[in-house]
């Protein structure tokens, strides 16, 4: 699954366009490397997102095309 879509489905970022802009701005890393929006996300990847002055680091546990709001937090765990 594309990185920008995963960020939206997992609700780490609310909108796909915002996720796309974050990737283009170099604020998202996968396994320590700056990632583009089209980068494939796999189970076990570590995603790090820079939100202003704080960083969020998560591990991908599952990948789904759609999720309900309550189940979205089961797609990742904070590291």
C-alpha positions in Angstrom: 0.0 0.0 0.0 1.2 3.5 -0.7 2.5 5.5 2.2 0.1 8.4 1.9 -2.9 6.1 1.8 -1.6 4.1 4.8 -1.2 7.3 6.8 -4.8 8.3 6.0 -6.3 4.8 6.6 -4.5 4.4 10.0 -5.6 8.0 10.9 -2.0 9.1 11.7 -2.8 12.0 9.3 -6.4 13.0 8.7 -6.3 13.7 5.0 -4.5 12.0 2.1 -3.5 15.4 0.6 -1.9 16.4 3.9 -0.1 13.1 4.1 1.1 13.6 0.5 2.4 17.1 1.4 4.2 15.8 4.5 5.9 13.2 2.3 6.9 15.7 -0.3 8.3 18.0 2.4 10.6 15.3 3.6 8.9 15.0 7.0 8.2 11.3 6.8 10.8 8.5 7.1 10.5 4.7 6.7 13.2 2.7 8.4 15.4 5.8 8.7 15.1 6.9 5.1 13.1 9.8 3.8 10.1 8.4 1.9 8.0 9.6 -0.9 4.2 9.4 -0.9 4.4 6.5 -3.4 6.7 4.3 -1.3 5.3 0.9 -0.4 4.5 0.2 3.2 5.0 -3.3 4.6 4.2 -4.9 7.9 7.1 -4.4 10.3 8.2 -1.0 8.8 9.0 1.8 11.2 7.4 5.1 10.2 8.6 8.4 11.7 6.6 11.6 11.1 7.8 15.1 12.1 4.8 17.2 13.3 6.2 20.6 14.0 8.3 20.3 17.1 7.3 16.6 18.0 8.1 13.3 16.2 5.8 10.3 16.1 7.4 6.9 15.6 5.2 3.9 14.9 5.6 0.3 13.7 3.2 -1.1 11.1 1.3 -4.0 12.4 -1.3 -4.5 9.7 -2.3 -3.1 6.3 -6.0 -2.7 5.3 -7.7 -0.8 2.5 -10.4 0.6 4.8 -11.0 0.7 8.5 -13.5 2.0 11.0 -12.3 4.8 13.3 -12.2 2.4 16.3 -10.1 -0.2 14.6 -7.6 2.3 13.0 -5.3 2.2 16.1 -4.8 -1.6 15.6 -2.9 -1.0 12.4 0.1 0.4 14.2 1.8 0.6 17.6 3.8 3.5 19.0 7.6 2.9 19.4 
